[in-house]
Amino acid sequence: MRFSTRQIHAGVEPDPLTGSILTPIYQTTTYVQDSVDEYLAKGYSYSRSANPTVRALERKLTNLEGGNDCTCFATGMAAINAVLLAFLNAGEHAVVSDVAYGGTHRLCTQVFTRFGVEFTFADTSDPAAVRSSIRANTRLILTETPANPTLKLTDIAAISAIAKEHNIPHAVDNTFLTPYFQRPLELGADLVVHSTTKYFDGHNATVGGAVVSRTAELDEATRFIQNSTGTIMSPQVAWLTLQGCKTLSVRMEKQSANAAAIAEFLEGHPKVERVCYPGLESFPQHELASSQASGYGAMVWFEVVGGLAAGKALMDSVEIWALAENLGAVESLITHPVTMTHADVDEAERRRVGISDGLVRLSVGLEDADDLIAALAVALDAG
Ligand SMILES: *Cc1c(COP(=O)(O)O)cnc(C)c1O
């Protein structure tokens, strides 16, 4: 079956007890066992380890990414934390995309380094740079593509091939494009990480995360961390995310069409210095964007003529666009990464990887594109 059918039906079935078409929110701590000998016969013992509502979402995400299994987490960061904990020991090393979500960078540099884990933040858009970063003690490659916030792309197949040569798992953060547009496992990756907070939820309602694995063995490793560290997703969040999944394709299509229209508008505007959107011919990796994904997504960034001051004035004054962190939801958001999402990445590192002070990030929502453009036009013209 095609994606749009699977996003609605995969992983769920009418409740066997009542026929309820929606999977119930199994709000319970524990599960009564039939007998000591039949412990875990129904698969559930305690809601830190597994919960039926969460399990339904795990089945759906497994199906949509084409994996073997999936483990859901309290947040996207808990999902990334689980991947790092599952595959890295003290004295071992990981290669991580030099542009990534600010929280990922912070978790590596300010938490895992305290326990003797080593990192190289490599330009993963360059397979040679990844290859030369690999050491004898490298145990994981973690890439994010498109990367937050610069949208730099990593060639998933090329990096997966390098990982395979070295027998190292390659985990891809697929938050920005979702499996509707990009399926890393089909391109050779071993693990897919998501902040379900973003497009799977799609309504600014929850925080959540997921890791979809190519094999049962990889899934067991992340699930063990989920249970051991107590970072499972809550049943309410899983339930809301199950509903969000059902409209994923429709939202992704419309939001990315809106983003394309906005990127084109910005590219032609005299007050705009620079625009970046993978769907634009001017995007430096436009060819890769077209070959490894079936859509360009709904994230755009630009710089206003006049730099930081002009950018701040625009973000403070623009109508409709809410000044907020988060992305992927139906509400359009405008974000200043240097102050907000990437404040914990030090200035030199930000400069090195192209997160400029004047960078304005757009998460394009589901409103009418003409209204979104008109609001930006008013704010640009006022500047
Ligand atoms: C938001 C985000 C995360 C972190 O997810 P949370 O749900 O906020 O913990 C990780 N990766 C990317 C690409 C993100 O955008």
The ligand as a Tripos MOL2 file, in Angstrom:
@<TRIPOS>MOLECULE
LIG
   15    15     1     0     0
SMALL
NO_CHARGES

@<TRIPOS>ATOM
      1 C1         13.8380   19.5720   17.5810 C.3       1 LIG1
      2 C2         14.8880   18.6900   17.0510 C.ar      1 LIG1
      3 C3         15.4980   17.7300   17.8620 C.ar      1 LIG1
      4 C4         15.1820   17.5940   19.3330 C.3       1 LIG1
      5 O1         13.8820   17.1820   19.5380 O.3       1 LIG1
      6 P1         13.0110   17.5430   20.8640 P.3       1 LIG1
      7 O2         11.7350   16.8640   20.6170 O.co2     1 LIG1
      8 O3         12.9050   19.0420   20.8990 O.co2     1 LIG1
      9 O4         13.7690   17.0270   22.0430 O.co2     1 LIG1
     10 C5         16.4220   16.8960   17.2730 C.ar      1 LIG1
     11 N1         16.7500   17.0040   15.9720 N.ar      1 LIG1
     12 C6         16.1970   17.9330   15.1720 C.ar      1 LIG1
     13 C7         16.6150   18.0180   13.7430 C.3       1 LIG1
     14 C8         15.2570   18.8080   15.6810 C.ar      1 LIG1
     15 O5         14.7120   19.7480   14.8880 O.3       1 LIG1
@<TRIPOS>BOND
     1     1     2 1
     2     2     3 ar
     3     2    14 ar
     4     3     4 1
     5     3    10 ar
     6     4     5 1
     7     5     6 1
     8     6     7 2
     9     6     8 1
    10     6     9 1
    11    10    11 ar
    12    11    12 ar
    13    12    13 1
    14    12    14 ar
    15    14    15 1
@<TRIPOS>SUBSTRUCTURE
     1 LIG1         1 GROUP 0 **** ****
